[in-house]
Amino acid sequence: QVQLVESGGGLVQAGGSLRLSCAASGRGFSINAMGWFRQAPGKQRELVALSTSGSSTDYADSVKGRFTISRDNAKNTVYLQMNSLKPDDRGVYYCYARVVLKQYWGQGTQVTVSS
């Protein structure tokens, strides 16, 4: 079993920045991929950024050039640096991890962007 704990959400003005962190804990696991999804009110959860064990990354088109995902494999931690935030970036951001065929989710952290 893997537990994911997020931190770093909050309220920011449009154009501002936030950094999200997610630490994975558990015993005897090797993470294949870690990343971030988000869910805005009334919308489906969507991929924001994903980092695989092969060091490849994938971003939603809407965040390319503004968001950067990074990982510290020694700490089983993933980060999401969010710059030039827009009101459309608001929502609950969920940390995601894939361990072999199992998927794990964090509890979510709220990001609010005021215009």
Phi, psi and omega per residue, in radians:
Q1 nan 2.430 -3.132
V2 -2.096 2.332 3.066
Q3 -1.922 2.419 3.131
L4 -2.078 2.260 -3.140
V5 -2.180 2.084 -3.108
E6 -1.704 2.766 3.010
S7 -2.724 2.827 3.013
G8 1.899 -0.071 3.104
G9 -1.260 3.063 3.127
G10 2.779 -2.878 -3.128
L11 -1.846 2.317 3.139
V12 -2.527 2.638 3.070
Q13 -1.358 2.693 3.076
A14 -0.961 2.381 -3.088
G15 1.639 -0.210 -3.117
G16 -1.472 -3.036 -3.073
S17 -2.296 2.667 3.001
L18 -2.506 2.686 3.059
R19 -2.206 2.129 3.090
L20 -1.719 2.552 3.074
S21 -2.248 2.603 3.093
C22 -2.518 2.111 3.134
A23 -1.898 2.308 3.109
A24 -1.747 2.426 3.101
S25 -2.398 2.772 -3.111
G26 2.699 -2.851 -3.121
R27 -2.292 2.344 2.973
G28 1.115 0.775 3.138
F29 -2.196 2.732 3.058
S30 -2.291 2.047 -3.035
I31 -1.431 2.224 3.096
N32 -1.468 -0.635 -3.112
A33 -2.649 2.560 3.031
M34 -2.401 2.602 3.139
G35 -3.043 -2.850 -3.059
W36 -2.348 2.387 2.971
F37 -2.103 2.851 3.062
R38 -2.474 2.723 3.111
Q39 -2.400 2.031 3.074
A40 -1.552 2.768 3.138
P41 -0.961 2.242 3.099
G42 1.338 0.109 -3.113
K43 -2.136 2.863 3.104
Q44 -1.371 2.734 3.062
R45 -1.171 2.382 -3.087
E46 -2.310 2.665 3.090
L47 -1.216 2.371 3.027
V48 -1.835 -0.937 -3.129
A49 -2.754 2.544 -3.104
L50 -2.434 2.427 3.086
S51 -2.160 2.188 -3.128
T52 -1.718 2.959 -3.108
S53 -1.144 -0.340 3.094
G54 -1.489 0.187 3.112
S55 1.262 0.203 3.043
S56 -1.484 2.683 -3.136
T57 -2.271 2.695 3.128
D58 -2.422 2.387 -3.102
Y59 -2.242 2.607 2.934
A60 -1.140 2.514 -3.127
D61 -0.996 -0.591 -3.054
S62 -1.216 -0.276 -3.098
V63 -2.008 -0.072 -3.129
K64 -1.026 2.346 -3.131
G65 1.507 -0.195 3.133
R66 -2.037 -0.595 -3.105
F67 -1.897 2.563 3.082
T68 -2.352 2.223 3.083
I69 -1.745 2.474 3.093
S70 -2.546 2.768 -3.115
R71 -2.325 2.548 2.956
D72 -2.000 1.689 -3.029
N73 -1.147 -0.539 3.129
A74 -1.127 -0.510 -3.124
K75 -1.814 0.028 -3.063
N76 0.869 0.822 -3.081
T77 -2.205 2.461 3.073
V78 -2.133 2.525 -3.118
Y79 -2.153 2.681 3.023
L80 -2.329 1.903 3.053
Q81 -1.548 2.098 -3.087
M82 -2.020 2.010 3.129
N83 -2.000 2.844 3.110
S84 0.867 0.845 -3.078
L85 -1.120 2.521 -3.140
K86 -2.074 2.744 3.073
P87 -0.953 -0.569 3.129
D88 -1.205 -0.187 3.102
D89 -1.440 -0.106 -3.084
R90 -1.158 2.663 3.113
G91 2.630 -3.071 3.042
V92 -1.641 2.183 -3.131
Y93 -1.733 2.211 -3.091
Y94 -1.970 2.295 3.006
C95 -1.354 2.532 -3.084
Y96 -2.335 2.463 3.039
A97 -2.467 2.472 3.068
R98 -2.069 2.178 3.119
V99 -2.112 1.836 -3.017
V100 0.999 -1.964 -3.108
L101 -1.815 0.039 -3.122
K102 -1.699 2.491 3.117
Q103 -1.992 2.470 -3.134
Y104 -2.250 2.600 -3.121
W105 -2.251 2.553 2.979
G106 -1.425 3.110 -3.087
Q107 -1.412 -0.240 3.115
G108 1.697 2.560 3.067
T109 -2.351 2.355 -3.038
Q110 -1.403 2.331 3.010
V111 -2.103 2.145 3.133
T112 -2.137 2.247 -3.130
V113 -2.088 2.053 -3.138
S114 -1.597 2.524 -3.107
S115 -1.592 nan nan
